[in-house]
Amino acid sequence: MSQTSQASRAPSEATDGPAHRHGKSSRRTLPARPRWLMLAIIALLHAYIGWRLLTPLPVAIGWKVAGALWLVASTILIPLGLMSRALQREPLATLLNWTGMMAVGVFSSLFVLTLLRDVVLGVAMAFSVLDAQLVTRSAVIVLIMTAAATVLGFYNARRLARVVDVDIPIANLPPELKGFTIVQLSDIHVSSTIRRRYIEAIVDAANELKPDLIAITGDLVDGSVPALRDHIAPLGRLTSRHGTYVCTGNHEYYSGAPAWVEELRRLGLTVLENQHVVLDHEGAALTVAGVTDFGAHHFDEEKRSDPQAAAAGSPDGVPRVLLAHQPRSAPAAAEAGFDLQLSGHTHGGQFWPWMYFVPLQQPFVHGLHRLDRLAVYVSRGTGYWGPPKRFGAPSEITRIRLMPGKA
């Protein structure tokens, strides 16, 4: 049994624009100048790759021409893939998204490895050990490593996420809650490349774990309700003792959060927008709360993320678990008196080397961390965003067990 606390206010007509009232995305189209600047940068980076790699390759001119044509195609496909959601025509939009995102994945590894190759060649030149053989072989090695990262990354992204078991100690945990199991799903990103069969496999795997509770920590979707309703429908089959609870992520707001909240509730999922429920488990109470995305106020000031509001009215002395999409909600969650925060958002960096850049925005990249009394677990995500590629940051279905411990 559970008791729900309504801590968030209904949107007002005075502050909500048409996009909010009708469940449409609030993301604005880039102005003409930034769009052309982005295209120019993409073109220049591809030209840099061609200049540094194609020239020294020990292959016939025909292969070099083919490589140049691929770089031209990639230059065109990447922006088309990024803008494909604006198209209303299928299957063209899906085709452009698939090809564009694959191009992004290949380009990312190719650019980073080309840059690293130039660093190595620069060091070799500084020590007077640079020769034609090193220049040629290093260009070939970059292509081989890019191909390997792309193939392995595609396999890792498209396979079913593996189960990761995590025991989290909670101070003063009642004996009845020892071993309480939460299955966390996060950052699935249902879109043109993640469809119904992908979701069905995740649902089946989660149900097999027979958890006490299922928590979905945001970024379920990349698209509108009409476009993705059928693909996300299997989530309605998720089963656990106490139900499925959801917090919104930034991509829900990009995709029209009000409409998605309504749709998820129609499926039988409990969406917590700065709210909490109090669960009765074997005679012991557990507070489970959820906040809106850390940046929700940029779309609707009425939905500003507020851990204090989510905890308001919850019973004292009862363990509190918070679903918060972004790890950077942790300081506010600790101040609000939560014992555990479950987050996602980072994807663990998704593929090398971007995990090293996550700390520029978030306090934690993945795994279990502590902030004073608060335990924070950050999932690498159950799906992927953008390129169907995971390398060095495997996806996960997280099985969490609450255990007695010290703060």
Secondary structure, 3 states (H helix, E strand, C coil): CEEEECCCCCCCCCCCCHHHHCCCCCCCCCCHHHHHHHHHHHHHHHHHHHHHHHCCCCCCHHHHHHHHHHHHHHHHHHHHHHCHHHCCCCCHHHHHHHHHHHHHHHHHHHHHHHHHHHHHHHHHHHCCCCCHHHHHHHHHHHHHHHHHHHHHHHHHHHCCCEEEEEEEEEECCCHHHCCCEEEEECCCCECCCCCHHHHHHHHHHHHHCCCCEEEEECCCECCCHHHHHHHHHHHHHCCCCCCEEEECCHHHHHCCHHHHHHHHHHCCCEECCCEEEEEEECCEEEEEEECCCCCHHHCCHHHCCCHHHHHCCCCCCCCEEEECCCHHHHHHHHHCCCCEEEECCCHHHCECCHHHCHHHCCCCCCEEEEECCEEEEECCCCCCCCCCCCECCCCEEEEEEEEEECC
